[in-house]
Structure formats: structure tokens, C-alpha cells
Amino acid sequence: MNILTDDTFESAVKGNSKPVLVDIFTEWCPPCKMLGPIVEKLSEEYAGKVDFYKMDLDQNPKTGDLFGVDRIPTVVLFINGEIKDKFVGLKQEEEIKNWINSNI
Amino acid sequence: MEEKDIEELRKKSDEYAKSKGYKLNPNETIVLGITKGLLVRKENFGEIYCPCRKMTGNKEEDKKIICPCIYHEDEIAKDGHCFCNLFVKGD
């Protein structure tokens, strides 16, 4: 899965015609560690349809502030560079798939 | 981070949970992960700030997320666990 940073946000998300999912995490957040492999798996399943990125919030606070992220994990879905929807906290694979499918 | 620091904080969290009628998450991996996360934030920022919440850099504002944070009681009442999953509802 691609890494997103404050420096690459504009080009990766704003300039992307495909839906973009960003998994915002920090290294020491256990729910983030549990969500990570689920999102990783989904990135393979949705390859070509949705671009998946992960972003360490502690390393990239500027972009986190843009989305008003106050808790982690937070997952944000962008369509045409704009936020379509987001969720906060750990969710199971099926829930996330339903969430993506209902938004793209 | 030393083993004794992890054990000491885990014990304090457990005592706090019991005093409030809560429990620590029965999943030891999660408890250990959060405890380490709290200690890393203590090393880096001086307090055991919740590792599942964003720090603002404003000391007054960030006091709210020193574990146990100001949100945990409402979250446990509503969801059965605090957002980070350290404390869960008692039996």
C-alpha cells in the first residue's frame, strides 16, 4: 500500500480521478495495527478501482488537520479529490467493503 | 522503555478500572500495545497521552487526552469500551 505524506497529498488525492482511500494511523495505536492488515487486503481486492494509501498522523499532522482528524484510526474516502465519507475506529472487513461500495 | 515501567502502568490501569467498576480489555495484546503506546508518548511528550487520539500540541487542550481521558466514561457507557479499547465495561 502506498504511503501518503503532507508533501504528496495534493498530487495523490486532489489530482486523482479514481476514488482514493486513506487509512490514517499512528505507530503505537493498537486499533490501527488491527485495522491495517484488513485495509491492506482490501487494497488488493479493489486494485484498479480505488487507490489505497496509508498515512502516519504523527509524521503528517498538517494533512490530518485538513480533515479534522482527532482520533485514530480514521479512514477517509475521497471522490474527485473531495471527501465523500469517513469513519473512525476499528471496523471489520465486511463493514468496510459495504462502506466503500455504498460510496463509490 | 523498561519492563518494570510497562508492568507498573498496567497495574495502575487495572487498579483504576476496578475502582470504577470497569475491566481492562481481556485481550492482553491490546492492553500491552496501548500500555507501550502510552509510555512512548510519555517519553516523547511528558504525559501518558492516549495513543489513539491526536495531540494538538496545546498542553491545556491535550490534558483532556491523558489516560484515563475525559471521554472514556461516556464511551464505555455508550459502546462498552473506551475508544482505544483499554477499558471495557465490567461484568
N, CA and C atoms of all chains as a GROMACS GRO file, in nm:
protein
  585
    1MET      N    1   0.085  -0.119   0.000
    1MET     CA    2   0.000   0.000   0.000
    1MET      C    3   0.089   0.125   0.000
    2ASN      N    4   0.047   0.225  -0.076
    2ASN     CA    5   0.130   0.346  -0.088
    2ASN      C    6   0.125   0.431   0.039
    3ILE      N    7   0.234   0.500   0.064
    3ILE     CA    8   0.243   0.588   0.179
    3ILE      C    9   0.207   0.730   0.136
    4LEU      N   10   0.123   0.795   0.215
    4LEU     CA   11   0.086   0.934   0.187
    4LEU      C   12   0.154   1.024   0.290
    5THR      N   13   0.201   1.138   0.244
    5THR     CA   14   0.262   1.235   0.336
    5THR      C   15   0.201   1.373   0.312
    6ASP      N   16   0.234   1.465   0.399
    6ASP     CA   17   0.189   1.604   0.379
    6ASP      C   18   0.233   1.654   0.241
    7ASP      N   19   0.350   1.611   0.198
    7ASP     CA   20   0.404   1.659   0.070
    7ASP      C   21   0.338   1.596  -0.052
    8THR      N   22   0.289   1.472  -0.037
    8THR     CA   23   0.234   1.403  -0.154
    8THR      C   24   0.082   1.406  -0.160
    9PHE      N   25   0.019   1.462  -0.057
    9PHE     CA   26  -0.128   1.460  -0.050
    9PHE      C   27  -0.193   1.521  -0.176
   10GLU      N   28  -0.149   1.640  -0.211
   10GLU     CA   29  -0.212   1.711  -0.325
   10GLU      C   30  -0.210   1.626  -0.452
   11SER      N   31  -0.091   1.576  -0.484
   11SER     CA   32  -0.080   1.504  -0.611
   11SER      C   33  -0.151   1.368  -0.605
   12ALA      N   34  -0.146   1.302  -0.490
   12ALA     CA   35  -0.204   1.168  -0.480
   12ALA      C   36  -0.357   1.172  -0.472
   13VAL      N   37  -0.409   1.269  -0.401
   13VAL     CA   38  -0.554   1.271  -0.376
   13VAL      C   39  -0.626   1.372  -0.464
   14LYS      N   40  -0.579   1.495  -0.460
   14LYS     CA   41  -0.650   1.601  -0.532
   14LYS      C   42  -0.647   1.579  -0.683
   15GLY      N   43  -0.534   1.527  -0.730
   15GLY     CA   44  -0.524   1.510  -0.875
   15GLY      C   45  -0.558   1.371  -0.923
   16ASN      N   46  -0.640   1.299  -0.847
   16ASN     CA   47  -0.669   1.159  -0.883
   16ASN      C   48  -0.814   1.145  -0.928
   17SER      N   49  -0.833   1.090  -1.044
   17SER     CA   50  -0.971   1.075  -1.095
   17SER      C   51  -1.038   0.951  -1.035
   18LYS      N   52  -0.956   0.862  -0.979
   18LYS     CA   53  -1.013   0.742  -0.915
   18LYS      C   54  -1.046   0.771  -0.768
   19PRO      N   55  -1.142   0.698  -0.709
   19PRO     CA   56  -1.162   0.713  -0.564
   19PRO      C   57  -1.033   0.681  -0.490
   20VAL      N   58  -1.010   0.754  -0.381
   20VAL     CA   59  -0.888   0.733  -0.301
   20VAL      C   60  -0.928   0.708  -0.156
   21LEU      N   61  -0.876   0.600  -0.100
   21LEU     CA   62  -0.900   0.569   0.041
   21LEU      C   63  -0.771   0.592   0.119
   22VAL      N   64  -0.780   0.667   0.228
   22VAL     CA   65  -0.662   0.694   0.310
   22VAL      C   66  -0.685   0.640   0.451
   23ASP      N   67  -0.597   0.550   0.492
   23ASP     CA   68  -0.600   0.493   0.627
   23ASP      C   69  -0.502   0.574   0.713
   24ILE      N   70  -0.557   0.651   0.807
   24ILE     CA   71  -0.471   0.736   0.891
   24ILE      C   72  -0.446   0.665   1.024
   25PHE      N   73  -0.320   0.648   1.056
   25PHE     CA   74  -0.282   0.567   1.171
   25PHE      C   75  -0.167   0.632   1.246
   26THR      N   76  -0.134   0.577   1.362
   26THR     CA   77  -0.005   0.608   1.423
   26THR      C   78   0.058   0.475   1.464
   27GLU      N   79   0.186   0.478   1.482
   27GLU     CA   80   0.262   0.354   1.508
   27GLU      C   81   0.217   0.283   1.634
   28TRP      N   82   0.178   0.360   1.738
   28TRP     CA   83   0.153   0.298   1.867
   28TRP      C   84   0.005   0.290   1.901
   29CYS      N   85  -0.081   0.283   1.802
   29CYS     CA   86  -0.225   0.276   1.825
   29CYS      C   87  -0.272   0.133   1.794
   30PRO      N   88  -0.304   0.053   1.896
   30PRO     CA   89  -0.340  -0.086   1.871
   30PRO      C   90  -0.457  -0.108   1.775
   31PRO      N   91  -0.567  -0.027   1.785
   31PRO     CA   92  -0.673  -0.049   1.686
   31PRO      C   93  -0.624  -0.025   1.543
   32CYS      N   94  -0.527   0.068   1.528
   32CYS     CA   95  -0.470   0.094   1.394
   32CYS      C   96  -0.396  -0.031   1.344
   33LYS      N   97  -0.325  -0.096   1.436
   33LYS     CA   98  -0.250  -0.215   1.398
   33LYS      C   99  -0.343  -0.328   1.355
   34MET      N  100  -0.462  -0.333   1.417
   34MET     CA  101  -0.559  -0.437   1.380
   34MET      C  102  -0.628  -0.404   1.248
   35LEU      N  103  -0.652  -0.275   1.225
   35LEU     CA  104  -0.719  -0.234   1.102
   35LEU      C  105  -0.627  -0.244   0.981
   36GLY      N  106  -0.497  -0.218   1.002
   36GLY     CA  107  -0.401  -0.213   0.893
   36GLY      C  108  -0.407  -0.333   0.797
   37PRO      N  109  -0.397  -0.457   0.848
   37PRO     CA  110  -0.398  -0.572   0.757
   37PRO      C  111  -0.531  -0.588   0.682
   38ILE      N  112  -0.641  -0.544   0.744
   38ILE     CA  113  -0.772  -0.553   0.677
   38ILE      C  114  -0.773  -0.459   0.556
   39VAL      N  115  -0.727  -0.336   0.580
   39VAL     CA  116  -0.724  -0.237   0.471
   39VAL      C  117  -0.625  -0.281   0.362
   40GLU      N  118  -0.515  -0.336   0.406
   40GLU     CA  119  -0.414  -0.387   0.312
   40GLU      C  120  -0.477  -0.492   0.219
   41LYS      N  121  -0.553  -0.583   0.278
   41LYS     CA  122  -0.618  -0.688   0.200
   41LYS      C  123  -0.718  -0.627   0.101
   42LEU      N  124  -0.794  -0.529   0.149
   42LEU     CA  125  -0.892  -0.465   0.062
   42LEU      C  126  -0.826  -0.389  -0.052
   43SER      N  127  -0.705  -0.339  -0.027
   43SER     CA  128  -0.636  -0.265  -0.133
   43SER      C  129  -0.608  -0.356  -0.252
   44GLU      N  130  -0.588  -0.484  -0.224
   44GLU     CA  131  -0.565  -0.579  -0.333
   44GLU      C  132  -0.696  -0.610  -0.404
   45GLU      N  133  -0.800  -0.625  -0.322
   45GLU     CA  134  -0.931  -0.658  -0.379
   45GLU      C  135  -0.985  -0.545  -0.468
   46TYR      N  136  -0.956  -0.422  -0.430
   46TYR     CA  137  -1.009  -0.307  -0.505
   46TYR      C  138  -0.905  -0.248  -0.601
   47ALA      N  139  -0.799  -0.321  -0.625
   47ALA     CA  140  -0.693  -0.270  -0.714
   47ALA      C  141  -0.752  -0.230  -0.849
   48GLY      N  142  -0.716  -0.113  -0.896
   48GLY     CA  143  -0.768  -0.065  -1.025
   48GLY      C  144  -0.895   0.017  -1.011
   49LYS      N  145  -0.968  -0.007  -0.900
   49LYS     CA  146  -1.095   0.066  -0.880
   49LYS      C  147  -1.078   0.180  -0.779
   50VAL      N  148  -1.002   0.152  -0.674
   50VAL     CA  149  -0.980   0.251  -0.568
   50VAL      C  150  -0.831   0.253  -0.537
   51ASP      N  151  -0.774   0.371  -0.524
   51ASP     CA  152  -0.633   0.381  -0.482
   51ASP      C  153  -0.626   0.390  -0.329
   52PHE      N  154  -0.547   0.303  -0.270
   52PHE     CA  155  -0.536   0.297  -0.124
   52PHE      C  156  -0.402   0.359  -0.078
   53TYR      N  157  -0.411   0.438   0.027
   53TYR     CA  158  -0.291   0.496   0.087
   53TYR      C  159  -0.300   0.483   0.238
   54LYS      N  160  -0.184   0.482   0.304
   54LYS     CA  161  -0.183   0.493   0.449
   54LYS      C  162  -0.096   0.611   0.488
   55MET      N  163  -0.132   0.675   0.599
   55MET     CA  164  -0.060   0.795   0.640
   55MET      C  165  -0.041   0.797   0.792
   56ASP      N  166   0.083   0.813   0.835
   56ASP     CA  167   0.114   0.821   0.978
   56ASP      C  168   0.082   0.964   1.026
   57LEU      N  169  -0.016   0.975   1.114
   57LEU     CA  170  -0.062   1.108   1.156
   57LEU      C  171   0.044   1.185   1.232
   58ASP      N  172   0.123   1.113   1.315
   58ASP     CA  173   0.227   1.183   1.392
   58ASP      C  174   0.332   1.247   1.301
   59GLN      N  175   0.355   1.182   1.186
   59GLN     CA  176   0.455   1.234   1.091
   59GLN      C  177   0.396   1.339   0.997
   60ASN      N  178   0.263   1.340   0.986
   60ASN     CA  179   0.197   1.427   0.888
   60ASN      C  180   0.078   1.501   0.948
   61PRO      N  181   0.102   1.582   1.050
   61PRO     CA  182  -0.009   1.647   1.120
   61PRO      C  183  -0.086   1.748   1.035
   62LYS      N  184  -0.018   1.806   0.935
   62LYS     CA  185  -0.082   1.909   0.852
   62LYS      C  186  -0.202   1.851   0.776
   63THR      N  187  -0.180   1.737   0.714
   63THR     CA  188  -0.289   1.675   0.638
   63THR      C  189  -0.398   1.626   0.732
   64GLY      N  190  -0.359   1.574   0.848
   64GLY     CA  191  -0.459   1.532   0.948
   64GLY      C  192  -0.548   1.648   0.989
   65ASP      N  193  -0.489   1.765   1.005
   65ASP     CA  194  -0.566   1.883   1.043
   65ASP      C  195  -0.667   1.922   0.935
   66LEU      N  196  -0.628   1.900   0.810
   66LEU     CA  197  -0.717   1.934   0.698
   66LEU      C  198  -0.850   1.858   0.709
   67PHE      N  199  -0.842   1.734   0.757
   67PHE     CA  200  -0.964   1.651   0.767
   67PHE      C  201  -1.024   1.654   0.907
   68GLY      N  202  -0.966   1.731   0.996
   68GLY     CA  203  -1.018   1.737   1.133
   68GLY      C  204  -1.004   1.605   1.206
   69VAL      N  205  -0.895   1.534   1.181
   69VAL     CA  206  -0.875   1.403   1.246
   69VAL      C  207  -0.836   1.424   1.392
   70ASP      N  208  -0.916   1.370   1.483
   70ASP     CA  209  -0.881   1.382   1.624
   70ASP      C  210  -0.862   1.245   1.690
   71ARG      N  211  -0.908   1.139   1.622
   71ARG     CA  212  -0.891   1.004   1.675
   71ARG      C  213  -0.838   0.915   1.564
   72ILE      N  214  -0.769   0.810   1.604
   72ILE     CA  215  -0.713   0.719   1.507
   72ILE      C  216  -0.740   0.574   1.548
   73PRO      N  217  -0.763   0.485   1.455
   73PRO     CA  218  -0.758   0.506   1.311
   73PRO      C  219  -0.878   0.586   1.258
   74THR      N  220  -0.851   0.666   1.155
   74THR     CA  221  -0.956   0.731   1.078
   74THR      C  222  -0.934   0.693   0.932
   75VAL      N  223  -1.041   0.653   0.865
   75VAL     CA  224  -1.031   0.617   0.724
   75VAL      C  225  -1.117   0.716   0.644
   76VAL      N  226  -1.054   0.778   0.545
   76VAL     CA  227  -1.122   0.881   0.466
   76VAL      C  228  -1.129   0.835   0.321
   77LEU      N  229  -1.247   0.852   0.260
   77LEU     CA  230  -1.263   0.818   0.119
   77LEU      C  231  -1.285   0.946   0.038
   78PHE      N  232  -1.203   0.964  -0.064
   78PHE     CA  233  -1.212   1.083  -0.149
   78PHE      C  234  -1.267   1.043  -0.286
   79ILE      N  235  -1.357   1.124  -0.337
   79ILE     CA  236  -1.402   1.108  -0.476
   79ILE      C  237  -1.375   1.241  -0.545
   80ASN      N  238  -1.308   1.236  -0.659
   80ASN     CA  239  -1.270   1.358  -0.732
   80ASN      C  240  -1.198   1.458  -0.641
   81GLY      N  241  -1.116   1.406  -0.553
   81GLY     CA  242  -1.035   1.492  -0.467
   81GLY      C  243  -1.107   1.552  -0.348
   82GLU      N  244  -1.237   1.522  -0.336
   82GLU     CA  245  -1.314   1.576  -0.223
   82GLU      C  246  -1.351   1.464  -0.127
   83ILE      N  247  -1.364   1.497   0.002
   83ILE     CA  248  -1.403   1.393   0.098
   83ILE      C  249  -1.547   1.350   0.072
   84LYS      N  250  -1.566   1.220   0.048
   84LYS     CA  251  -1.702   1.167   0.030
   84LYS      C  252  -1.756   1.119   0.165
   85ASP      N  253  -1.671   1.050   0.241
   85ASP     CA  254  -1.715   0.997   0.370
   85ASP      C  255  -1.592   0.956   0.450
   86LYS      N  256  -1.610   0.940   0.581
   86LYS     CA  257  -1.501   0.887   0.661
   86LYS      C  258  -1.558   0.810   0.780
   87PHE      N  259  -1.478   0.721   0.834
   87PHE     CA  260  -1.518   0.655   0.959
   87PHE      C  261  -1.400   0.653   1.055
   88VAL      N  262  -1.435   0.638   1.183
   88VAL     CA  263  -1.334   0.642   1.288
   88VAL      C  264  -1.341   0.512   1.368
   89GLY      N  265  -1.225   0.455   1.398
   89GLY     CA  266  -1.220   0.335   1.482
   89GLY      C  267  -1.212   0.207   1.400
   90LEU      N  268  -1.197   0.097   1.472
   90LEU     CA  269  -1.180  -0.034   1.408
   90LEU      C  270  -1.313  -0.086   1.353
   91LYS      N  271  -1.312  -0.130   1.228
   91LYS     CA  272  -1.428  -0.196   1.169
   91LYS      C  273  -1.383  -0.326   1.104
   92GLN      N  274  -1.478  -0.417   1.087
   92GLN     CA  275  -1.445  -0.545   1.026
   92GLN      C  276  -1.449  -0.534   0.873
   93GLU      N  277  -1.387  -0.634   0.808
   93GLU     CA  278  -1.370  -0.630   0.662
   93GLU      C  279  -1.502  -0.608   0.588
   94GLU      N  280  -1.605  -0.684   0.624
   94GLU     CA  281  -1.732  -0.674   0.552
   94GLU      C  282  -1.794  -0.536   0.565
   95GLU      N  283  -1.784  -0.481   0.686
   95GLU     CA  284  -1.838  -0.346   0.710
   95GLU      C  285  -1.768  -0.244   0.621
   96ILE      N  286  -1.636  -0.259   0.609
   96ILE     CA  287  -1.560  -0.162   0.529
   96ILE      C  288  -1.594  -0.178   0.381
   97LYS      N  289  -1.609  -0.304   0.338
   97LYS     CA  290  -1.646  -0.326   0.198
   97LYS      C  291  -1.781  -0.264   0.167
   98ASN      N  292  -1.875  -0.284   0.255
   98ASN     CA  293  -2.009  -0.226   0.234
   98ASN      C  294  -1.999  -0.074   0.230
   99TRP      N  295  -1.914  -0.021   0.318
   99TRP     CA  296  -1.897   0.125   0.325
   99TRP      C  297  -1.837   0.177   0.194
  100ILE      N  298  -1.735   0.108   0.145
  100ILE     CA  299  -1.673   0.152   0.018
  100ILE      C  300  -1.774   0.141  -0.096
  101ASN      N  301  -1.839   0.025  -0.103
  101ASN     CA  302  -1.932   0.002  -0.215
  101ASN      C  303  -2.046   0.104  -0.218
  102SER      N  304  -2.088   0.145  -0.102
  102SER     CA  305  -2.200   0.240  -0.098
  102SER      C  306  -2.155   0.382  -0.131
  103ASN      N  307  -2.023   0.402  -0.135
  103ASN     CA  308  -1.971   0.537  -0.159
  103ASN      C  309  -1.905   0.557  -0.295
  104ILE      N  310  -1.878   0.447  -0.366
  104ILE     CA  311  -1.811   0.466  -0.497
  104ILE      C  312  -1.908   0.443  -0.612
  105MET      N  313   1.222   0.206   2.707
  105MET     CA  314   1.106   0.162   2.786
  105MET      C  315   1.142   0.031   2.857
  106GLU      N  316   1.128   0.033   2.991
  106GLU     CA  317   1.168  -0.087   3.065
  106GLU      C  318   1.046  -0.171   3.102
  107GLU      N  319   1.074  -0.298   3.118
  107GLU     CA  320   0.967  -0.393   3.151
  107GLU      C  321   0.892  -0.352   3.277
  108LYS      N  322   0.967  -0.301   3.376
  108LYS     CA  323   0.903  -0.262   3.503
  108LYS      C  324   0.808  -0.143   3.484
  109ASP      N  325   0.841  -0.054   3.390
  109ASP     CA  326   0.752   0.060   3.362
  109ASP      C  327   0.621   0.012   3.300
  110ILE      N  328   0.632  -0.086   3.210
  110ILE     CA  329   0.513  -0.141   3.146
  110ILE      C  330   0.424  -0.207   3.251
  111GLU      N  331   0.489  -0.289   3.336
  111GLU     CA  332   0.413  -0.361   3.439
  111GLU      C  333   0.349  -0.264   3.538
  112GLU      N  334   0.423  -0.161   3.575
  112GLU     CA  335   0.372  -0.063   3.672
  112GLU      C  336   0.249   0.011   3.616
  113LEU      N  337   0.258   0.053   3.490
  113LEU     CA  338   0.146   0.126   3.430
  113LEU      C  339   0.026   0.034   3.409
  114ARG      N  340   0.054  -0.090   3.370
  114ARG     CA  341  -0.055  -0.186   3.352
  114ARG      C  342  -0.130  -0.205   3.484
  115LYS      N  343  -0.052  -0.216   3.592
  115LYS     CA  344  -0.110  -0.234   3.726
  115LYS      C  345  -0.196  -0.113   3.764
  116LYS      N  346  -0.144   0.006   3.737
  116LYS     CA  347  -0.219   0.128   3.770
  116LYS      C  348  -0.350   0.135   3.691
  117SER      N  349  -0.342   0.097   3.563
  117SER     CA  350  -0.462   0.097   3.479
  117SER      C  351  -0.564  -0.003   3.532
  118ASP      N  352  -0.514  -0.119   3.574
  118ASP     CA  353  -0.602  -0.224   3.626
  118ASP      C  354  -0.669  -0.178   3.755
  119GLU      N  355  -0.592  -0.115   3.841
  119GLU     CA  356  -0.648  -0.065   3.968
  119GLU      C  357  -0.753   0.042   3.941
  120TYR      N  358  -0.722   0.130   3.843
  120TYR     CA  359  -0.819   0.234   3.810
  120TYR      C  360  -0.948   0.170   3.757
  121ALA      N  361  -0.933   0.074   3.666
  121ALA     CA  362  -1.050   0.008   3.607
  121ALA      C  363  -1.138  -0.052   3.718
  122LYS      N  364  -1.074  -0.123   3.808
  122LYS     CA  365  -1.150  -0.188   3.917
  122LYS      C  366  -1.220  -0.084   4.004
  123SER      N  367  -1.152   0.027   4.031
  123SER     CA  368  -1.210   0.129   4.118
  123SER      C  369  -1.336   0.190   4.057
  124LYS      N  370  -1.347   0.182   3.923
  124LYS     CA  371  -1.462   0.241   3.854
  124LYS      C  372  -1.564   0.136   3.813
  125GLY      N  373  -1.538   0.010   3.846
  125GLY     CA  374  -1.630  -0.097   3.804
  125GLY      C  375  -1.609  -0.138   3.659
  126TYR      N  376  -1.495  -0.099   3.599
  126TYR     CA  377  -1.461  -0.142   3.464
  126TYR      C  378  -1.363  -0.259   3.474
  127LYS      N  379  -1.316  -0.304   3.356
  127LYS     CA  380  -1.210  -0.404   3.349
  127LYS      C  381  -1.112  -0.361   3.242
  128LEU      N  382  -0.991  -0.416   3.249
  128LEU     CA  383  -0.902  -0.398   3.134
  128LEU      C  384  -0.949  -0.492   3.025
  129ASN      N  385  -0.924  -0.456   2.901
  129ASN     CA  386  -0.960  -0.541   2.788
  129ASN      C  387  -0.905  -0.682   2.812
  130PRO      N  388  -0.987  -0.786   2.796
  130PRO     CA  389  -0.935  -0.922   2.817
  130PRO      C  390  -0.830  -0.962   2.715
  131ASN      N  391  -0.820  -0.890   2.605
  131ASN     CA  392  -0.717  -0.918   2.505
  131ASN      C  393  -0.585  -0.855   2.551
  132GLU      N  394  -0.495  -0.939   2.601
  132GLU     CA  395  -0.369  -0.891   2.658
  132GLU      C  396  -0.281  -0.819   2.554
  133THR      N  397  -0.291  -0.862   2.428
  133THR     CA  398  -0.211  -0.797   2.322
  133THR      C  399  -0.249  -0.651   2.310
  134ILE      N  400  -0.380  -0.625   2.316
  134ILE     CA  401  -0.428  -0.487   2.306
  134ILE      C  402  -0.381  -0.407   2.427
  135VAL      N  403  -0.397  -0.465   2.546
  135VAL     CA  404  -0.357  -0.394   2.669
  135VAL      C  405  -0.207  -0.361   2.664
  136LEU      N  406  -0.128  -0.458   2.622
  136LEU     CA  407   0.017  -0.437   2.615
  136LEU      C  408   0.050  -0.329   2.510
  137GLY      N  409  -0.017  -0.337   2.396
  137GLY     CA  410   0.007  -0.239   2.289
  137GLY      C  411  -0.026  -0.098   2.334
  138ILE      N  412  -0.141  -0.082   2.400
  138ILE     CA  413  -0.180   0.052   2.445
  138ILE      C  414  -0.085   0.100   2.555
  139THR      N  415  -0.050   0.010   2.646
  139THR     CA  416   0.040   0.048   2.756
  139THR      C  417   0.174   0.097   2.700
  140LYS      N  418   0.226   0.026   2.601
  140LYS     CA  419   0.352   0.070   2.537
  140LYS      C  420   0.330   0.203   2.466
  141GLY      N  421   0.215   0.216   2.400
  141GLY     CA  422   0.184   0.342   2.331
  141GLY      C  423   0.179   0.459   2.427
  142LEU      N  424   0.121   0.437   2.544
  142LEU     CA  425   0.114   0.542   2.645
  142LEU      C  426   0.254   0.580   2.693
  143LEU      N  427   0.337   0.479   2.712
  143LEU     CA  428   0.472   0.506   2.763
  143LEU      C  429   0.559   0.575   2.657
  144VAL      N  430   0.537   0.542   2.530
  144VAL     CA  431   0.611   0.611   2.423
  144VAL      C  432   0.573   0.758   2.422
  145ARG      N  433   0.443   0.784   2.436
  145ARG     CA  434   0.400   0.924   2.437
  145ARG      C  435   0.454   0.996   2.562
  146LYS      N  436   0.463   0.923   2.674
  146LYS     CA  437   0.520   0.984   2.794
  146LYS      C  438   0.667   1.021   2.770
  147GLU      N  439   0.739   0.927   2.708
  147GLU     CA  440   0.881   0.954   2.678
  147GLU      C  441   0.895   1.075   2.585
  148ASN      N  442   0.806   1.083   2.486
  148ASN     CA  443   0.819   1.188   2.384
  148ASN      C  444   0.757   1.321   2.426
  149PHE      N  445   0.647   1.313   2.503
  149PHE     CA  446   0.571   1.436   2.529
  149PHE      C  447   0.548   1.465   2.677
  150GLY      N  448   0.590   1.374   2.765
  150GLY     CA  449   0.586   1.404   2.908
  150GLY      C  450   0.467   1.352   2.986
  151GLU      N  451   0.363   1.309   2.917
  151GLU     CA  452   0.244   1.256   2.986
  151GLU      C  453   0.195   1.133   2.911
  152ILE      N  454   0.110   1.053   2.980
  152ILE     CA  455   0.058   0.933   2.914
  152ILE      C  456  -0.065   0.971   2.830
  153TYR      N  457  -0.038   1.042   2.720
  153TYR     CA  458  -0.146   1.081   2.630
  153TYR      C  459  -0.196   0.957   2.554
  154CYS      N  460  -0.327   0.950   2.534
  154CYS     CA  461  -0.387   0.835   2.464
  154CYS      C  462  -0.324   0.819   2.325
  155PRO      N  463  -0.277   0.696   2.292
  155PRO     CA  464  -0.215   0.677   2.161
  155PRO      C  465  -0.316   0.671   2.047
  156CYS      N  466  -0.445   0.674   2.081
  156CYS     CA  467  -0.549   0.666   1.976
  156CYS      C  468  -0.610   0.804   1.948
  157ARG      N  469  -0.550   0.907   2.005
  157ARG     CA  470  -0.603   1.042   1.983
  157ARG      C  471  -0.491   1.133   1.938
  158LYS      N  472  -0.532   1.229   1.856
  158LYS     CA  473  -0.434   1.323   1.802
  158LYS      C  474  -0.396   1.423   1.910
  159MET      N  475  -0.266   1.450   1.920
  159MET     CA  476  -0.222   1.555   2.011
  159MET      C  477  -0.225   1.688   1.938
  160THR      N  478  -0.268   1.792   2.009
  160THR     CA  479  -0.279   1.923   1.943
  160THR      C  480  -0.152   2.005   1.960
  161GLY      N  481  -0.072   1.968   2.061
  161GLY     CA  482   0.047   2.048   2.092
  161GLY      C  483   0.017   2.157   2.193
  162ASN      N  484  -0.113   2.178   2.221
  162ASN     CA  485  -0.155   2.274   2.323
  162ASN      C  486  -0.170   2.198   2.455
  163LYS      N  487  -0.085   2.228   2.552
  163LYS     CA  488  -0.080   2.150   2.676
  163LYS      C  489  -0.215   2.145   2.746
  164GLU      N  490  -0.283   2.260   2.749
  164GLU     CA  491  -0.412   2.267   2.818
  164GLU      C  492  -0.514   2.177   2.749
  165GLU      N  493  -0.516   2.184   2.617
  165GLU     CA  494  -0.610   2.104   2.538
  165GLU      C  495  -0.574   1.954   2.548
  166ASP      N  496  -0.445   1.925   2.544
  166ASP     CA  497  -0.402   1.785   2.546
  166ASP      C  498  -0.420   1.718   2.682
  167LYS      N  499  -0.443   1.799   2.787
  167LYS     CA  500  -0.471   1.739   2.919
  167LYS      C  501  -0.593   1.647   2.911
  168LYS      N  502  -0.684   1.683   2.819
  168LYS     CA  503  -0.809   1.605   2.804
  168LYS      C  504  -0.783   1.461   2.763
  169ILE      N  505  -0.668   1.437   2.699
  169ILE     CA  506  -0.645   1.301   2.647
  169ILE      C  507  -0.537   1.227   2.726
  170ILE      N  508  -0.505   1.277   2.847
  170ILE     CA  509  -0.418   1.199   2.934
  170ILE      C  510  -0.501   1.082   2.987
  171CYS      N  511  -0.448   0.962   2.973
  171CYS     CA  512  -0.522   0.842   3.012
  171CYS      C  513  -0.536   0.832   3.165
  172PRO      N  514  -0.655   0.810   3.220
  172PRO     CA  515  -0.783   0.792   3.150
  172PRO      C  516  -0.839   0.927   3.106
  173CYS      N  517  -0.874   0.936   2.978
  173CYS     CA  518  -0.912   1.064   2.918
  173CYS      C  519  -1.051   1.109   2.964
  174ILE      N  520  -1.085   1.230   2.927
  174ILE     CA  521  -1.215   1.282   2.974
  174ILE      C  522  -1.333   1.217   2.902
  175TYR      N  523  -1.305   1.143   2.796
  175TYR     CA  524  -1.413   1.086   2.716
  175TYR      C  525  -1.449   0.942   2.757
  176HIS      N  526  -1.362   0.878   2.834
  176HIS     CA  527  -1.377   0.732   2.847
  176HIS      C  528  -1.506   0.688   2.916
  177GLU      N  529  -1.553   0.767   3.013
  177GLU     CA  530  -1.674   0.723   3.084
  177GLU      C  531  -1.794   0.719   2.990
  178ASP      N  532  -1.811   0.824   2.911
  178ASP     CA  533  -1.922   0.828   2.816
  178ASP      C  534  -1.910   0.718   2.711
  179GLU      N  535  -1.786   0.695   2.666
  179GLU     CA  536  -1.766   0.593   2.563
  179GLU      C  537  -1.797   0.453   2.617
  180ILE      N  538  -1.755   0.426   2.739
  180ILE     CA  539  -1.780   0.293   2.796
  180ILE      C  540  -1.930   0.275   2.817
  181ALA      N  541  -1.996   0.382   2.862
  181ALA     CA  542  -2.142   0.373   2.883
  181ALA      C  543  -2.213   0.348   2.750
  182LYS      N  544  -2.163   0.411   2.643
  182LYS     CA  545  -2.231   0.401   2.513
  182LYS      C  546  -2.189   0.277   2.434
  183ASP      N  547  -2.058   0.251   2.428
  183ASP     CA  548  -2.007   0.145   2.339
  183ASP      C  549  -1.960   0.020   2.413
  184GLY      N  550  -1.949   0.028   2.545
  184GLY     CA  551  -1.899  -0.087   2.621
  184GLY      C  552  -1.748  -0.087   2.635
  185HIS      N  553  -1.681   0.008   2.570
  185HIS     CA  554  -1.535   0.019   2.582
  185HIS      C  555  -1.493   0.161   2.548
  186CYS      N  556  -1.375   0.199   2.598
  186CYS     CA  557  -1.325   0.332   2.560
  186CYS      C  558  -1.277   0.323   2.415
  187PHE      N  559  -1.259   0.440   2.351
  187PHE     CA  560  -1.227   0.439   2.208
  187PHE      C  561  -1.105   0.353   2.176
  188CYS      N  562  -1.004   0.363   2.263
  188CYS     CA  563  -0.879   0.291   2.236
  188CYS      C  564  -0.886   0.144   2.277
  189ASN      N  565  -0.995   0.108   2.346
  189ASN     CA  566  -1.015  -0.032   2.386
  189ASN      C  567  -0.932  -0.079   2.504
  190LEU      N  568  -0.882   0.015   2.586
  190LEU     CA  569  -0.808  -0.028   2.705
  190LEU      C  570  -0.906  -0.068   2.815
  191PHE      N  571  -1.004   0.019   2.841
  191PHE     CA  572  -1.103  -0.009   2.945
  191PHE      C  573  -1.232  -0.061   2.882
  192VAL      N  574  -1.287  -0.164   2.942
  192VAL     CA  575  -1.415  -0.217   2.895
  192VAL      C  576  -1.512  -0.223   3.012
  193LYS      N  577  -1.636  -0.233   2.977
  193LYS     CA  578  -1.741  -0.240   3.077
  193LYS      C  579  -1.719  -0.358   3.172
  194GLY      N  580  -1.748  -0.341   3.300
  194GLY     CA  581  -1.734  -0.451   3.396
  194GLY      C  582  -1.846  -0.553   3.379
  195ASP      N  583  -1.834  -0.667   3.447
  195ASP     CA  584  -1.938  -0.772   3.437
  195ASP      C  585  -2.066  -0.731   3.508
   0.00000   0.00000   0.00000
